[in-house]
């Protein structure tokens, strides 16, 4: 399988996350701020290496919790 981030909500925050194309592990690459955005949604695609290649999609939701409050 090969994993990729297809889209994100909010749109401008896609660069905050990366995904390992082989394992599908999602990592944070920036800083999340509870006051700016409380919920992020990533659309993930998994594609196999068959002929023809098949794909599946899922949605990953990340809720930012403000630990200071």
Secondary structure, 3 states (H helix, E strand, C coil): CEEEEEEEECHHHHHHEEECCCCCCEEECCCCCCCCCCEEEEEEEEECCCCCCCEEEEEEEEECCCCCC
